[in-house]
């Protein structure tokens, strides 16, 4: 299945996925199950636990970062598709291994807002009244939403995805790619999932870093998520399986990956206003990650960048890799299938 006859020899398509964060790894996994049964190679410089994805809060929620527009139907569909996929895993026997959590959350904001488009993607969305806010000791600003969503644990999920990929016959290569020309012609399709690395790899100057600094603490009594979003800052408290993540920052254009102690002190101080018990919580780690900011996600075929291989780009997700990844992956598979059929490959049905 998934073959082309050339000089009497049956050929299977060859696909490389460059980048092993959540977007690249999951793209490689689903491509392996394509109806064309391709030979898939995952090429990455870094793997879990050393990817940007491992540093993320990993909450399934579209957060406005400049590249999330309510009118973008594609992004709405990506979110719904990803939520359903993760909820199905949460509802399966794999939930304990993957540490996917169903999490109640409050989001407070200090301006007038219409209901977000994603209210139908999460569970139990509602407006929180003043009496409830007073009881919670939350800011009595313009408004507050409450909802239930999913929280991933990338350090559990990514190794599982990699194991699945290898078990299904995927090849893994650890190397740094400086230019897609290095592998041009070695594969029928190259899928570029290098995130912020695409700024150099394919000279995409629309990409920019959105620096995020976070602190993890031990606070097992915190069981619900909290966010306070203003035009000046975004504060959040995210309880995870084995720690609580405190954040954060969204410093556009800042390339520094060094922890700033002054920022850490400010994050703890702000979080303690609403969770006073955090003042005694032991600090586990302070981290910095660079989100791949871009005005829009780049998910498209690019025939101009290489001579022999066709390139499909899948990057620029900002802080939304966890929210969009499954939907984007399925779109990449469709683009790959369309290309393969145009080149004379024959499909054999397979379940994705």
C-alpha positions in Angstrom: 0.0 0.0 0.0 1.0 3.6 -0.5 3.3 2.8 -3.4 4.4 4.0 -6.8 5.8 1.7 -9.5 9.1 3.0 -10.9 11.2 0.8 -13.3 9.3 -2.2 -12.0 10.1 -1.4 -8.4 7.4 -0.6 -5.8 8.3 2.6 -4.1 7.0 4.0 -0.8 7.0 7.7 -0.3 9.8 9.2 1.9 8.9 12.0 4.3 11.2 13.9 6.7 9.8 15.9 9.6 12.3 18.5 11.0 11.7 19.5 14.6 10.8 17.3 17.5 8.7 19.5 19.7 5.0 18.7 20.2 4.1 20.0 16.7 6.9 18.1 14.9 6.7 14.9 16.8 2.9 14.6 16.5 3.1 15.5 12.8 5.6 12.7 12.2 3.4 10.2 14.2 0.2 10.9 12.2 2.1 11.0 8.8 3.3 7.4 9.6 -0.4 6.4 9.7 -1.2 8.1 6.4 -3.1 6.2 3.7 0.1 6.3 1.7 2.1 4.4 4.3 5.2 6.6 3.9 8.7 6.0 5.3 8.9 8.8 7.9 12.1 10.1 9.5 12.0 12.5 12.4 15.0 14.8 12.5 15.6 16.9 15.6 18.4 18.8 17.3 16.6 18.5 20.7 14.1 16.0 22.1 12.1 15.9 25.2 12.8 17.0 28.0 14.8 19.7 26.2 12.3 21.2 23.8 10.4 24.5 24.0 7.2 22.4 24.4 8.6 20.9 27.6 8.7 24.4 29.1 5.1 25.3 28.3 2.2 25.7 30.7 0.5 23.2 28.3 -3.1 24.4 29.0 -5.5 23.9 26.1 -6.7 27.5 25.7 -6.2 30.0 22.9 -4.4 32.9 24.6 -4.2 36.2 22.7 -0.6 36.9 21.7 -1.1 38.8 18.5 -1.5 35.8 16.3 -4.9 34.6 17.6 -7.8 36.2 15.8 -11.4 35.3 16.6 -12.2 35.5 12.9 -9.8 32.7 12.0 -11.9 29.7 11.3 -8.9 27.5 10.8 -7.6 28.2 14.3 -11.1 27.5 15.8 -11.2 24.1 14.1 -7.6 23.3 15.2 -8.6 24.0 18.8 -11.7 21.9 18.7 -9.9 19.0 17.0 -7.0 19.1 19.6 -9.4 19.3 22.5 -11.4 16.3 21.3 -8.2 14.3 20.7 -6.8 15.0 24.2 -10.2 14.5 25.9 -10.4 11.1 24.3 -7.0 10.3 25.7 -8.0 11.6 29.1 -11.1 9.3 28.9 -8.9 6.3 28.0 -6.7 3.9 30.1 -3.7 6.0 28.9 -4.8 8.9 31.1 -2.6 7.8 34.0 0.5 7.4 31.9 0.1 10.7 30.0 -1.0 12.8 33.0 -3.6 14.7 31.1 -5.7 16.7 33.6 -9.2 18.0 33.4 -8.8 21.4 35.2 -11.3 24.0 36.5 -10.1 27.5 35.8 -10.9 31.2 36.5 -9.8 34.0 34.2 -10.1 37.6 35.5 -9.6 40.6 33.3 -9.7 44.4 33.7 -11.5 45.5 30.6 -14.8 45.1 28.9 -14.8 41.9 26.7 -17.2 40.0 24.6 -17.4 36.2 25.2 -14.4 34.5 23.6 -14.9 32.4 20.5 -13.3 29.5 22.3 -16.1 29.3 24.9 -17.7 26.4 23.0 -14.4 24.6 22.8 -14.0 24.2 26.6 -16.5 22.8 29.1 -18.9 24.7 31.4 -18.0 28.2 30.3 -19.8 30.8 32.5 -19.6 34.4 33.8 -18.6 34.7 37.5 -20.5 37.2 39.6 -19.2 39.7 42.1 -20.3 37.7 45.2 -18.3 34.7 44.0 -15.2 36.9 43.3 -15.4 38.4 46.8 -15.5 34.9 48.3 -12.5 33.9 46.2 -10.6 37.1 47.1 -10.1 37.7 43.4 -9.9 41.2 41.8 -13.2 42.9 41.4 -12.4 44.4 38.0 -14.5 44.3 34.9 -15.2 40.6 34.7 -14.3 37.0 35.2 -15.0 33.7 33.3 -14.9 30.2 34.7 -14.6 27.1 32.6 -13.0 23.6 32.6 -10.3 22.7 30.1 -7.5 20.2 29.6 -3.9 20.5 30.9 -1.2 18.4 29.3 2.1 17.1 30.8 4.5 17.4 27.9 7.2 15.4 29.7 4.9 12.5 29.8 3.2 13.0 26.5 6.2 13.6 24.2 8.2 10.5 25.3 5.0 8.4 24.7 4.6 10.0 21.2 8.2 9.2 20.4 7.8 5.6 21.6 4.7 5.2 19.5 6.6 6.6 16.5 9.4 4.2 16.8 7.1 1.2 17.4 5.3 1.9 14.2 8.5 1.9 12.2 9.5 5.6 12.3 13.2 6.5 12.0 14.7 9.1 14.4 17.8 11.1 13.6 19.3 13.6 16.1 21.1 16.3 14.2 21.0 20.0 13.6 19.8 21.1 10.2 21.3 24.4 9.1 19.5 24.5 5.7 16.8 22.5 4.1 19.1 22.1 1.1 21.1 19.6 3.2 18.3 17.1 2.8 16.8 18.3 -0.5 16.2 15.2 -2.7 16.6 12.7 0.1 12.8 12.8 0.7 9.7 13.4 -1.4 8.4 15.7 1.3 10.1 17.7 4.0 7.8 19.0 6.8 9.3 22.0 8.6 8.2 22.1 12.2 11.2 24.0 13.6 9.2 26.8 15.4 11.4 29.8 16.1 14.3 28.1 14.3 12.5 28.8 11.0 13.6 32.4 11.3 17.1 31.2 10.3 16.3 27.9 8.6 14.0 29.4 6.0 14.8 33.1 6.6 11.3 33.9 7.8 11.7 37.4 9.3 8.0 37.4 10.4 9.0 35.1 13.2 10.0 36.7 16.5 10.6 35.4 20.1 7.9 35.8 22.8 10.0 35.2 25.9 8.2 33.5 28.8 9.7 33.2 32.3 8.0 30.8 34.8 8.6 29.3 38.2 7.5 25.9 39.4 6.8 25.4 43.1 5.5 22.5 45.3 2.0 23.5 46.3 -0.2 20.4 46.3 -3.1 22.3 47.9 -3.7 24.3 44.7 -6.1 22.4 42.6 -7.6 25.0 40.2 -6.1 27.3 37.6 -6.1 31.1 37.8 -5.3 33.8 35.3 -5.4 37.6 35.6 -5.1 39.2 32.2 -4.5 43.0 31.8 -3.1 45.1 29.0 0.1 45.3 31.0 0.7 41.7 32.1 -0.6 38.2 32.3 -0.5 36.4 35.6 -1.3 32.7 35.9 -1.2 29.8 38.4 -1.4 26.3 36.8 -1.5 23.2 39.0 0.1 20.2 37.3 0.6 16.6 38.2 3.7 17.1 40.3 4.1 20.9 40.7 2.4 24.3 40.2 3.5 26.6 37.4 3.6 30.3 38.2 3.9 32.9 35.4 4.5 34.7 33.5 5.9 37.0 30.9 5.3 37.5 27.2 8.3 39.7 26.2 8.0 40.2 22.4 11.4 40.4 20.7 13.4 39.4 23.7 15.9 36.7 22.9 17.4 36.2 26.4 17.1 32.7 27.8 18.6 33.7 31.1 16.4 33.7 34.2 15.9 37.3 35.5 15.7 37.1 39.4 13.8 40.4 39.5 11.1 39.0 37.2 10.9 35.8 39.3 10.4 37.9 42.5 7.6 39.9 40.8 5.8 36.7 39.6 5.9 35.2 43.1 4.8 38.5 44.7 1.8 38.9 42.3 0.7 35.2 42.6 0.8 35.5 46.4 -1.8 38.3 46.3 -4.4 35.7 45.3 -2.8 32.6 46.7 -1.1 33.7 49.9 0.0 30.1 50.7 2.4 30.2 47.8 4.7 32.5 49.9 5.9 29.3 51.7 5.9 27.0 48.7 9.3 25.5 47.9 10.6 26.7 44.6 11.5 23.7 42.3 12.8 25.5 39.2 12.9 28.8 37.3 12.8 28.6 33.6 12.8 30.6 30.4 11.4 29.6 27.0 11.1 31.4 23.7 7.7 31.0 22.0 7.7 31.2 18.2 5.6 34.3 17.7 4.2 35.1 14.2 1.3 37.1 13.0 -0.3 33.9 11.7 0.6 30.2 11.8 2.4 29.2 8.6 0.9 26.0 7.4 1.3 25.7 3.7 3.1 24.0 0.8 6.3 25.7 -0.4 7.7 24.6 -3.7 10.2 27.4 -4.1 12.6 26.8 -1.2 14.0 23.5 -2.4 14.8 22.0 -5.8 13.8 18.4 -5.5 11.7 17.9 -2.3 8.4 19.6 -1.6 8.3 21.4 1.7 5.3 21.8 3.9 5.7 24.4 6.7 4.0 24.0 10.0 5.3 26.6 12.5 4.7 29.9 14.1 2.1 28.7 16.7 3.2 31.2 19.4 2.2 29.8 22.8 -0.5 27.7 21.1 1.4 24.6 20.1 -0.5 22.6 22.7 -3.8 24.1 21.7 -3.4 23.7 17.9 -1.1 20.7 17.3 -3.6 18.0 16.5 -5.7 20.1 14.1 -2.5 21.3 12.4 -1.2 17.8 12.1 -4.3 16.5 10.3 -4.1 19.5 7.9 -0.4 18.6 7.1 -1.5 15.0 6.3 -4.1 16.3 3.9 -1.5 18.5 2.1 1.0 15.6 2.0 -1.7 13.2 0.6 -2.7 15.7 -2.1 1.0 16.0 -3.2 1.6 12.2 -3.2 -1.4 11.4 -5.3 -0.3 14.1 -7.8 3.0 12.2 -8.0 1.4 8.9 -8.8 1.5 7.2 -5.4 -1.3 4.8 -4.6 -3.2 5.0 -1.3 -4.2 2.1 1.0 -6.7 3.0 3.8 -5.3 3.4 7.2 -6.7 4.8 10.5 -5.4 8.1 11.8 
